[in-house]
Every structure is written in structure tokens, then in C-alpha cells.
């Protein structure tokens, strides 16, 4: 209990002293000391590699491993990294950032104990390095992508079959915060996902996601989708893009959707017009430019079509970088209750304030 309490304040100096107190305290002290390891430079990489090579049992204590290599690893550092990964039989969370070593100079071991993979600000020298990394963790259940980059050499729009070649068989939760290169999308959507949260920065990313989702393995299993679109030019001609109409058509298992529509909600109405009728909850937040945008959305949110609908959450702002004619009153609770009268009457409408 004393040793465990020290980890709450991350008192590593005292933990090291505890490990030298007596034999009974040594295993639990080591378990706390080596639970989480963070590597930020080649010196740390070399030291940890030599430690695990000399004392392999230390690797059994490591549950969380974070690696940040600002530059491409040199051949010796690649050897050090191979040694480290080979000595992590119980790691649960693997977090990578920086430049990932290419497959030509690095042999990636199988890491079947990893349940969560975090990629934050990572660069792959080759597009194929991403699926190789995902395939090396066959039991990963969660994939969190903060930012990812790779050469723009493959267009997923021309190869939709890639989204059927499964890279990570057991990934169920995927969060994509920033992935500007759409060449990664087929690999990310190849898993039988249950929960997907993705942010799209522009129309190119949105179109790639739209083209790939319906033909992917994720479409058949997806239960919850959180889609955020930040493109300020989308719907600037006051018309909703029709190319996204069938985005959710193949998502037969989908029950919960959340849309963040920055600058215009028109595209949300288009997506929902062909969405599965079994949706249970719908959440919409963002900007409405004109009153007719809300009316279009109200026409689509028909309780007779969405017969399983239990809750519709809305949070609208009147401000937009694009030209608009909507008033603050139009997006007020009373204004939304008038427009979405049927939902309000049935007790399904929930209006969230800013």
C-alpha cells in the first residue's frame, strides 16, 4: 500500500529507495517504477535497450511505452528499438511520435499484448509502413491518431478494395484527430469498427472518407459515429453537396451519430436523408447560416422515418465566417422548438446551450 501510494505523486526517488529496502518490497517497487516508460532521445533508447538486454525480466513490468524520435532512427537506434520491443511481453499501451523507422531498416515484432495504439505527430516514410504497424498488433482494440503523415503516393479513391484488406482485425474504437493524407483512410477503415470519431479539415478529406466508408469493413459494424467537418468553404454556394448523400447508406448497424458542422449544417441534412432508419440518437452542433437550413433539417428528421429515434440533441450558433441571414432568435430554444415542432412535441428534442 505504501509503495502503490507513492505512484500517485510520481515519487520516483522514494520508489527507488523502496526497491532497496528488502526483498519483499522489490517486486512491487519495480512494478511501479517500470510501469510507464517514455523515450525522447537516442541516448534513452540505447540505455533502455542495454538494460533490457542485461535484465530481460524488467520488460515484464512495462505496461505503457511511449516513444518520441524527432528524427529518423539511425541503423544502431533501429537495433536498439528492435531489442526493446522484443522485450515487452506485457505492454498494453504503445504511443509513438516522430519519424517511424521504415520497414527496409527495421523488423517490427509481433506485439499481441498491445490493446491501445496512440499515434501522435508521427511520420511514415512509406505508405505501406502504416499497415505493417497495425498488423503487428493483432489484438489492439483502440487506435488513437492525434496526427499522422506519409508520402502522398497512393490515391485511395482509385483503389477502394484496399478498405477490405484488414490491417487490424480487432480494433473497435478509432479516433482520428488529424490525418491530412487520405492515402491512410483505406487502412484505418479496414477494421470492423464499433466507434469512430473523425475530424476532416477540408472537402478533399470529406470526399475521400465519403467514397471509402460505404465499401469498407467498418460500414458493416459501425455503431457510433462522431463526424466533424471544419471546411469553411463547404456549402458556401448555399447548396448542400449531393456527393455525401449516401455516406451512411451501408451502415446498417449504426445507432448513434454526432455531427459537428462548422460553417454550415446543410451537409448534415443531406447525409441524414439516406441514413439508416434505426438511428436511436442524433446530435448536431455547429452553425446555421439561414433559416431555411433549419427547415431543411426539420424535414429530414422525420419521426415516421426514424422510427427508433429516442433523442435529438442540438446546439446551434448564429455566427459564421460565411454570409448569413439567420438571427439569434432563430437558433434560440424557442425558435428551434418552433422549427422542430414534432420532435419537441414527442419529447425527443434536447436543446443544448453554448
Beta strands, then each sheet from edge to edge (+ up, - down):
strand 1: 36-39
strand 2: 64-69
strand 3: 93-100
strand 4: 116-124
strand 5: 142-150
strand 6: 173-176
strand 7: 195-200
strand 8: 224-229
strand 9: 256-261
strand 10: 281-287
strand 11: 311-317
strand 12: 349-351
sheet 1: 1+ 2+ 3+ 4+ 5+ 6+ 7+ 8+ 9+ 10+ 11+ 12+
end
